[in-house]
Amino acid sequence: MANWSGFVMVALTTDAHPEPYLWRLLIDRMHQRRGIGTATLDLLVEQCRVWGDRTLITSWEPGKGSPEAMYTRYGFAPTRNIVDGETEGRLTIE
């Protein structure tokens, strides 16, 4: 069994917010760059499919240490919306 730390926080869809929102995906810095974030996104996307969602929204701060590269590599595309100084990205779930 792997011994690493992290957590995921997701806001589910509501009448006011029709897309699920990935609030936080944090993996302990000692365990980053090992595919854990990508594997976590795979599980989350599969769960979104089960829920019937076809998109997933998240956001990131640009700059050093930003998860932007991981999210865009995974398929999140910037929406051109800036929310509280963060770039919003949307993943289309196929």
The first five atom37 places (N, CA, C, CB, O) and aatype in JSON, in Angstrom:
{
  "aatype": [12, 0, 2, 17, 15, 7, 13, 19, 12, 19, 0, 10, 16, 16, 3, 0, 8, 14, 6, 14, 18, 10, 17, 1, 10, 10, 9, 3, 1, 12, 8, 5, 1, 1, 7, 9, 7, 16, 0, 16, 10, 3, 10, 10, 19, 6, 5, 4, 1, 19, 17, 7, 3, 1, 16, 10, 9, 16, 15, 17, 6, 14, 7, 11, 7, 15, 14, 6, 0, 12, 18, 16, 1, 18, 7, 13, 0, 14, 16, 1, 2, 9, 19, 3, 7, 6, 16, 6, 7, 1, 10, 16, 9, 6],
  "atom_mask": [
    [1, 1, 1, 1, 1],
    [1, 1, 1, 1, 1],
    [1, 1, 1, 1, 1],
    [1, 1, 1, 1, 1],
    [1, 1, 1, 1, 1],
    [1, 1, 1, 0, 1],
    [1, 1, 1, 1, 1],
    [1, 1, 1, 1, 1],
    [1, 1, 1, 1, 1],
    [1, 1, 1, 1, 1],
    [1, 1, 1, 1, 1],
    [1, 1, 1, 1, 1],
    [1, 1, 1, 1, 1],
    [1, 1, 1, 1, 1],
    [1, 1, 1, 1, 1],
    [1, 1, 1, 1, 1],
    [1, 1, 1, 1, 1],
    [1, 1, 1, 1, 1],
    [1, 1, 1, 1, 1],
    [1, 1, 1, 1, 1],
    [1, 1, 1, 1, 1],
    [1, 1, 1, 1, 1],
    [1, 1, 1, 1, 1],
    [1, 1, 1, 1, 1],
    [1, 1, 1, 1, 1],
    [1, 1, 1, 1, 1],
    [1, 1, 1, 1, 1],
    [1, 1, 1, 1, 1],
    [1, 1, 1, 1, 1],
    [1, 1, 1, 1, 1],
    [1, 1, 1, 1, 1],
    [1, 1, 1, 1, 1],
    [1, 1, 1, 1, 1],
    [1, 1, 1, 1, 1],
    [1, 1, 1, 0, 1],
    [1, 1, 1, 1, 1],
    [1, 1, 1, 0, 1],
    [1, 1, 1, 1, 1],
    [1, 1, 1, 1, 1],
    [1, 1, 1, 1, 1],
    [1, 1, 1, 1, 1],
    [1, 1, 1, 1, 1],
    [1, 1, 1, 1, 1],
    [1, 1, 1, 1, 1],
    [1, 1, 1, 1, 1],
    [1, 1, 1, 1, 1],
    [1, 1, 1, 1, 1],
    [1, 1, 1, 1, 1],
    [1, 1, 1, 1, 1],
    [1, 1, 1, 1, 1],
    [1, 1, 1, 1, 1],
    [1, 1, 1, 0, 1],
    [1, 1, 1, 1, 1],
    [1, 1, 1, 1, 1],
    [1, 1, 1, 1, 1],
    [1, 1, 1, 1, 1],
    [1, 1, 1, 1, 1],
    [1, 1, 1, 1, 1],
    [1, 1, 1, 1, 1],
    [1, 1, 1, 1, 1],
    [1, 1, 1, 1, 1],
    [1, 1, 1, 1, 1],
    [1, 1, 1, 0, 1],
    [1, 1, 1, 1, 1],
    [1, 1, 1, 0, 1],
    [1, 1, 1, 1, 1],
    [1, 1, 1, 1, 1],
    [1, 1, 1, 1, 1],
    [1, 1, 1, 1, 1],
    [1, 1, 1, 1, 1],
    [1, 1, 1, 1, 1],
    [1, 1, 1, 1, 1],
    [1, 1, 1, 1, 1],
    [1, 1, 1, 1, 1],
    [1, 1, 1, 0, 1],
    [1, 1, 1, 1, 1],
    [1, 1, 1, 1, 1],
    [1, 1, 1, 1, 1],
    [1, 1, 1, 1, 1],
    [1, 1, 1, 1, 1],
    [1, 1, 1, 1, 1],
    [1, 1, 1, 1, 1],
    [1, 1, 1, 1, 1],
    [1, 1, 1, 1, 1],
    [1, 1, 1, 0, 1],
    [1, 1, 1, 1, 1],
    [1, 1, 1, 1, 1],
    [1, 1, 1, 1, 1],
    [1, 1, 1, 0, 1],
    [1, 1, 1, 1, 1],
    [1, 1, 1, 1, 1],
    [1, 1, 1, 1, 1],
    [1, 1, 1, 1, 1],
    [1, 1, 1, 1, 1]
  ],
  "atom_positions": [
    [[0.85, -1.18, 0.0], [0.0, 0.0, 0.0], [0.89, 1.24, 0.0], [-0.96, 0.0, 1.23], [1.87, 1.32, 0.74]],
    [[0.52, 2.19, -0.84], [1.27, 3.45, -0.92], [1.11, 4.24, 0.36], [0.81, 4.28, -2.13], [0.08, 4.19, 1.02]],
    [[2.14, 4.98, 0.69], [2.11, 5.83, 1.88], [2.38, 7.27, 1.44], [3.15, 5.36, 2.95], [3.52, 7.71, 1.41]],
    [[1.32, 7.98, 1.1], [1.44, 9.37, 0.7], [0.23, 10.13, 1.21], [1.56, 9.51, -0.83], [-0.79, 9.55, 1.58]],
    [[0.36, 11.44, 1.23], [-0.71, 12.28, 1.76], [-1.21, 13.26, 0.72], [-0.23, 13.03, 3.0], [-0.45, 13.79, -0.09]],
    [[-2.5, 13.49, 0.76], [-3.11, 14.47, -0.11], [-4.6, 14.49, 0.13], [0.0, 0.0, 0.0], [-5.13, 13.68, 0.89]],
    [[-5.28, 15.42, -0.54], [-6.74, 15.43, -0.48], [-7.33, 16.13, -1.69], [-7.22, 16.11, 0.81], [-6.66, 16.89, -2.39]],
    [[-8.6, 15.85, -1.9], [-9.36, 16.45, -3.0], [-10.62, 17.05, -2.39], [-9.71, 15.38, -4.11], [-11.27, 16.45, -1.53]],
    [[-10.97, 18.25, -2.85], [-12.21, 18.9, -2.41], [-12.96, 19.34, -3.66], [-11.92, 20.12, -1.44], [-12.44, 20.09, -4.48]],
    [[-14.2, 18.86, -3.79], [-15.0, 19.12, -4.98], [-16.36, 19.67, -4.57], [-15.17, 17.83, -5.83], [-16.99, 19.16, -3.65]],
    [[-16.79, 20.72, -5.24], [-18.15, 21.24, -5.07], [-19.02, 20.57, -6.13], [-18.21, 22.82, -5.2], [-18.75, 20.68, -7.33]],
    [[-20.05, 19.88, -5.68], [-20.94, 19.19, -6.59], [-21.87, 20.16, -7.29], [-21.75, 18.13, -5.85], [-21.97, 21.33, -6.89]],
    [[-22.55, 19.7, -8.32], [-23.47, 20.56, -9.07], [-24.69, 20.91, -8.23], [-23.9, 19.88, -10.37], [-25.14, 20.14, -7.38]],
    [[-25.21, 22.1, -8.49], [-26.46, 22.57, -7.88], [-27.23, 23.31, -8.97], [-26.19, 23.49, -6.63], [-26.73, 23.48, -10.08]],
    [[-28.44, 23.74, -8.65], [-29.2, 24.54, -9.62], [-28.45, 25.82, -9.98], [-30.59, 24.89, -9.06], [-28.49, 26.25, -11.13]],
    [[-27.77, 26.41, -9.01], [-27.04, 27.66, -9.25], [-25.68, 27.41, -9.91], [-26.84, 28.4, -7.94], [-25.14, 28.31, -10.56]],
    [[-25.12, 26.22, -9.75], [-23.79, 25.89, -10.3], [-23.89, 24.56, -11.03], [-22.7, 25.84, -9.16], [-23.72, 23.5, -10.41]],
    [[-24.15, 24.59, -12.33], [-24.43, 23.36, -13.07], [-23.22, 22.5, -13.41], [-25.11, 23.72, -14.33], [-23.38, 21.42, -13.99]],
    [[-22.01, 22.93, -13.05], [-20.81, 22.15, -13.31], [-20.1, 21.86, -11.99], [-19.86, 22.88, -14.3], [-20.04, 22.74, -11.14]],
    [[-19.57, 20.65, -11.81], [-18.79, 20.4, -10.6], [-17.51, 21.23, -10.65], [-18.46, 18.89, -10.45], [-16.98, 21.52, -11.72]],
    [[-17.03, 21.6, -9.47], [-15.86, 22.47, -9.37], [-14.81, 21.81, -8.48], [-16.24, 23.87, -8.82], [-15.07, 21.53, -7.31]],
    [[-13.64, 21.56, -9.04], [-12.52, 21.03, -8.27], [-11.89, 22.18, -7.51], [-11.48, 20.33, -9.2], [-11.14, 22.98, -8.07]],
    [[-12.2, 22.26, -6.21], [-11.69, 23.36, -5.39], [-10.22, 23.18, -5.08], [-12.49, 23.46, -4.09], [-9.43, 24.11, -5.22]],
    [[-9.85, 21.98, -4.67], [-8.46, 21.73, -4.3], [-8.07, 20.31, -4.63], [-8.24, 22.01, -2.81], [-8.84, 19.37, -4.41]],
    [[-6.88, 20.16, -5.15], [-6.23, 18.87, -5.32], [-4.82, 19.07, -4.8], [-6.25, 18.37, -6.85], [-3.99, 19.69, -5.46]],
    [[-4.56, 18.54, -3.63], [-3.25, 18.72, -3.01], [-2.6, 17.37, -2.76], [-3.37, 19.51, -1.69], [-3.2, 16.47, -2.17]],
    [[-1.37, 17.25, -3.21], [-0.55, 16.07, -2.96], [0.69, 16.56, -2.21], [-0.18, 15.32, -4.31], [1.32, 17.54, -2.61]],
    [[1.04, 15.86, -1.14], [2.22, 16.22, -0.36], [3.4, 16.46, -1.28], [2.55, 15.11, 0.67], [3.65, 15.66, -2.19]],
    [[4.12, 17.53, -1.07], [5.21, 17.9, -1.99], [6.28, 16.81, -2.11], [5.85, 19.19, -1.53], [6.96, 16.74, -3.13]],
    [[6.43, 15.99, -1.09], [7.4, 14.91, -1.15], [6.97, 13.78, -2.09], [7.63, 14.35, 0.24], [7.76, 12.89, -2.42]],
    [[5.7, 13.82, -2.53], [5.18, 12.76, -3.37], [4.68, 13.27, -4.72], [4.06, 12.04, -2.66], [4.03, 12.53, -5.47]],
    [[4.97, 14.52, -5.04], [4.55, 15.07, -6.32], [5.44, 14.54, -7.44], [4.58, 16.62, -6.28], [6.53, 14.02, -7.19]],
    [[4.96, 14.69, -8.66], [5.68, 14.27, -9.87], [5.86, 12.76, -9.95], [7.03, 14.95, -9.93], [6.84, 12.26, -10.51]],
    [[4.88, 12.04, -9.38], [4.9, 10.58, -9.44], [3.63, 10.03, -10.09], [5.06, 9.99, -8.04], [3.4, 8.82, -10.09]],
    [[2.81, 10.93, -10.65], [1.58, 10.49, -11.29], [0.38, 10.4, -10.36], [0.0, 0.0, 0.0], [-0.7, 9.99, -10.78]],
    [[0.57, 10.76, -9.11], [-0.53, 10.66, -8.13], [-1.64, 11.66, -8.46], [0.0, 10.9, -6.7], [-2.82, 11.32, -8.36]],
    [[-1.28, 12.87, -8.83], [-2.28, 13.87, -9.19], [-3.09, 13.44, -10.41], [0.0, 0.0, 0.0], [-4.31, 13.59, -10.44]],
    [[-2.41, 12.9, -11.4], [-3.09, 12.43, -12.6], [-4.0, 11.25, -12.28], [-2.07, 12.02, -13.67], [-5.13, 11.19, -12.77]],
    [[-3.52, 10.33, -11.46], [-4.36, 9.19, -11.06], [-5.58, 9.67, -10.27], [-3.54, 8.18, -10.22], [-6.67, 9.12, -10.42]],
    [[-5.4, 10.68, -9.46], [-6.51, 11.25, -8.69], [-7.52, 11.88, -9.63], [-6.01, 12.29, -7.66], [-8.73, 11.7, -9.47]],
    [[-7.03, 12.63, -10.62], [-7.94, 13.22, -11.61], [-8.69, 12.14, -12.38], [-7.16, 14.12, -12.58], [-9.87, 12.29, -12.66]],
    [[-8.01, 11.05, -12.72], [-8.68, 9.94, -13.41], [-9.86, 9.43, -12.58], [-7.67, 8.77, -13.68], [-10.95, 9.23, -13.12]],
    [[-9.65, 9.24, -11.29], [-10.72, 8.76, -10.41], [-11.85, 9.77, -10.31], [-10.17, 8.45, -9.01], [-13.02, 9.41, -10.34]],
    [[-11.49, 11.05, -10.19], [-12.5, 12.1, -10.08], [-13.33, 12.2, -11.36], [-11.84, 13.46, -9.77], [-14.55, 12.31, -11.3]],
    [[-12.67, 12.15, -12.5], [-13.39, 12.23, -13.78], [-14.33, 11.04, -13.93], [-12.39, 12.27, -14.97], [-15.46, 11.2, -14.39]],
    [[-13.88, 9.86, -13.55], [-14.76, 8.69, -13.62], [-15.98, 8.88, -12.71], [-13.99, 7.42, -13.22], [-17.09, 8.51, -13.09]],
    [[-15.77, 9.44, -11.53], [-16.9, 9.69, -10.63], [-17.84, 10.74, -11.22], [-16.4, 10.15, -9.25], [-19.06, 10.62, -11.1]],
    [[-17.29, 11.75, -11.87], [-18.14, 12.75, -12.54], [-19.0, 12.09, -13.61], [-17.27, 13.87, -13.17], [-20.18, 12.43, -13.75]],
    [[-18.43, 11.15, -14.35], [-19.21, 10.41, -15.35], [-20.37, 9.68, -14.68], [-18.32, 9.4, -16.1], [-21.5, 9.71, -15.18]],
    [[-20.1, 9.03, -13.56], [-21.14, 8.31, -12.83], [-22.25, 9.27, -12.41], [-20.55, 7.61, -11.59], [-23.43, 8.92, -12.47]],
    [[-21.88, 10.47, -12.0], [-22.87, 11.47, -11.59], [-23.61, 12.07, -12.78], [-22.18, 12.59, -10.81], [-24.61, 12.75, -12.6]],
    [[-23.12, 11.81, -14.0], [-23.76, 12.35, -15.19], [-23.21, 13.69, -15.64], [0.0, 0.0, 0.0], [-23.79, 14.33, -16.52]],
    [[-22.11, 14.12, -15.07], [-21.5, 15.4, -15.45], [-20.68, 15.23, -16.72], [-20.62, 15.96, -14.31], [-20.09, 14.18, -16.95]],
    [[-20.65, 16.27, -17.53], [-19.89, 16.24, -18.77], [-18.75, 17.26, -18.8], [-20.81, 16.49, -19.93], [-18.01, 17.34, -19.77]],
    [[-18.62, 18.03, -17.72], [-17.51, 18.97, -17.61], [-17.06, 19.01, -16.15], [-17.93, 20.4, -18.1], [-17.77, 18.57, -15.25]],
    [[-15.86, 19.54, -15.95], [-15.3, 19.77, -14.62], [-14.53, 21.08, -14.69], [-14.38, 18.58, -14.15], [-13.75, 21.3, -15.62]],
    [[-14.75, 21.93, -13.72], [-14.1, 23.24, -13.67], [-13.06, 23.23, -12.54], [-15.15, 24.39, -13.46], [-13.27, 22.59, -11.51]],
    [[-11.97, 23.93, -12.74], [-11.02, 24.19, -11.67], [-10.37, 25.55, -11.95], [-9.94, 23.06, -11.57], [-10.69, 26.2, -12.94]],
    [[-9.46, 25.95, -11.1], [-8.71, 27.19, -11.34], [-7.34, 27.06, -10.71], [-9.47, 28.44, -10.77], [-7.12, 26.23, -9.83]],
    [[-6.42, 27.9, -11.17], [-5.06, 27.86, -10.65], [-4.46, 29.25, -10.71], [-4.18, 26.87, -11.45], [-4.84, 30.08, -11.54]],
    [[-3.52, 29.49, -9.81], [-2.76, 30.73, -9.84], [-1.59, 30.52, -10.79], [-2.27, 31.14, -8.4], [-0.92, 29.49, -10.75]],
    [[-1.35, 31.5, -11.65], [-0.18, 31.38, -12.53], [1.1, 31.61, -11.73], [-0.28, 32.39, -13.71], [1.09, 32.18, -10.64]],
    [[2.2, 31.17, -12.3], [3.5, 31.45, -11.68], [4.2, 30.21, -11.16], [0.0, 0.0, 0.0], [3.74, 29.08, -11.36]],
    [[5.31, 30.45, -10.49], [6.14, 29.37, -9.96], [5.33, 28.49, -9.01], [7.38, 29.95, -9.25], [4.63, 28.98, -8.13]],
    [[5.45, 27.19, -9.2], [4.75, 26.25, -8.34], [3.3, 26.02, -8.72], [0.0, 0.0, 0.0], [2.58, 25.3, -8.04]],
    [[2.86, 26.64, -9.81], [1.47, 26.51, -10.25], [1.21, 25.11, -10.81], [1.14, 27.58, -11.32], [2.09, 24.53, -11.45]],
    [[0.02, 24.57, -10.59], [-0.34, 23.29, -11.19], [-0.84, 23.42, -12.63], [-1.4, 22.6, -10.35], [-1.33, 22.46, -13.21]],
    [[-0.71, 24.61, -13.2], [-1.24, 24.87, -14.54], [-0.79, 23.83, -15.56], [-0.8, 26.24, -15.01], [-1.62, 23.33, -16.33]],
    [[0.49, 23.49, -15.58], [1.0, 22.53, -16.58], [0.33, 21.17, -16.43], [2.52, 22.38, -16.45], [-0.01, 20.54, -17.43]],
    [[0.14, 20.72, -15.2], [-0.51, 19.43, -14.99], [-1.95, 19.47, -15.5], [-0.48, 19.04, -13.5], [-2.4, 18.55, -16.2]],
    [[-2.68, 20.54, -15.15], [-4.08, 20.64, -15.57], [-4.21, 20.74, -17.09], [-4.74, 21.84, -14.91], [-5.06, 20.07, -17.68]],
    [[-3.39, 21.56, -17.73], [-3.51, 21.7, -19.18], [-3.07, 20.42, -19.9], [-2.68, 22.9, -19.67], [-3.66, 20.05, -20.91]],
    [[-2.05, 19.75, -19.39], [-1.64, 18.46, -19.95], [-2.77, 17.45, -19.84], [-0.38, 17.94, -19.23], [-2.95, 16.61, -20.73]],
    [[-3.52, 17.52, -18.76], [-4.62, 16.58, -18.54], [-5.79, 16.87, -19.49], [-5.09, 16.65, -17.08], [-6.59, 15.99, -19.79]],
    [[-5.88, 18.12, -19.95], [-6.96, 18.47, -20.88], [-7.82, 19.64, -20.47], [0.0, 0.0, 0.0], [-8.74, 20.0, -21.2]],
    [[-7.54, 20.26, -19.32], [-8.27, 21.47, -18.93], [-7.86, 22.6, -19.86], [-7.99, 21.84, -17.43], [-6.67, 22.82, -20.1]],
    [[-8.84, 23.31, -20.37], [-8.59, 24.44, -21.26], [-9.0, 25.73, -20.55], [-9.35, 24.28, -22.62], [-10.1, 25.8, -19.99]],
    [[-8.15, 26.75, -20.57], [-8.53, 28.02, -19.95], [-9.82, 28.56, -20.57], [-7.4, 29.05, -20.11], [-10.02, 28.49, -21.78]],
    [[-10.69, 29.08, -19.72], [-11.98, 29.61, -20.17], [-11.93, 31.1, -20.46], [-13.04, 29.33, -19.14], [-12.91, 31.67, -20.95]],
    [[-10.83, 31.73, -20.17], [-10.64, 33.18, -20.26], [-11.26, 33.91, -19.07], [-11.24, 33.7, -21.55], [-11.22, 35.14, -19.01]],
    [[-11.83, 33.17, -18.13], [-12.34, 33.78, -16.9], [-11.24, 33.8, -15.85], [-13.59, 33.02, -16.36], [-10.51, 32.82, -15.67]],
    [[-11.12, 34.92, -15.17], [-10.2, 35.05, -14.04], [-11.08, 35.18, -12.8], [-9.22, 36.29, -14.21], [-11.89, 36.1, -12.7]],
    [[-10.91, 34.26, -11.85], [-11.72, 34.24, -10.65], [-10.8, 34.42, -9.45], [-12.53, 32.92, -10.54], [-9.96, 33.56, -9.17]],
    [[-10.97, 35.54, -8.74], [-10.12, 35.85, -7.58], [-8.64, 35.73, -7.92], [-10.46, 34.91, -6.41], [-7.86, 35.21, -7.12]],
    [[-8.25, 36.2, -9.09], [-6.86, 36.19, -9.51], [-6.38, 34.85, -10.06], [0.0, 0.0, 0.0], [-5.21, 34.7, -10.41]],
    [[-7.28, 33.88, -10.15], [-6.9, 32.57, -10.66], [-7.5, 32.34, -12.05], [-7.36, 31.46, -9.69], [-8.6, 32.79, -12.34]],
    [[-6.75, 31.63, -12.89], [-7.22, 31.27, -14.21], [-8.17, 30.09, -14.1], [-6.03, 30.93, -15.15], [-7.84, 29.08, -13.49]],
    [[-9.35, 30.23, -14.68], [-10.32, 29.15, -14.66], [-10.07, 28.23, -15.85], [-11.77, 29.69, -14.67], [-9.77, 28.7, -16.95]],
    [[-10.19, 26.92, -15.62], [-10.03, 25.94, -16.69], [-11.2, 24.96, -16.67], [0.0, 0.0, 0.0], [-11.75, 24.64, -15.61]],
    [[-11.57, 24.49, -17.85], [-12.69, 23.55, -17.97], [-12.2, 22.3, -18.69], [-13.89, 24.19, -18.73], [-11.5, 22.38, -19.71]],
    [[-12.57, 21.15, -18.15], [-12.31, 19.86, -18.77], [-13.61, 19.33, -19.33], [-11.68, 18.87, -17.76], [-14.61, 19.26, -18.62]],
    [[-13.6, 18.95, -20.59], [-14.74, 18.28, -21.18], [-14.57, 16.79, -20.95], [-14.89, 18.62, -22.7], [-13.56, 16.19, -21.33]],
    [[-15.59, 16.19, -20.34], [-15.55, 14.77, -20.02], [-16.24, 14.01, -21.14], [-16.22, 14.47, -18.65], [-17.42, 14.24, -21.41]],
    [[-15.53, 13.13, -21.78], [-16.09, 12.37, -22.92], [-16.58, 11.02, -22.47], [-15.06, 12.21, -24.03], [-17.08, 10.24, -23.28]]
  ]
}
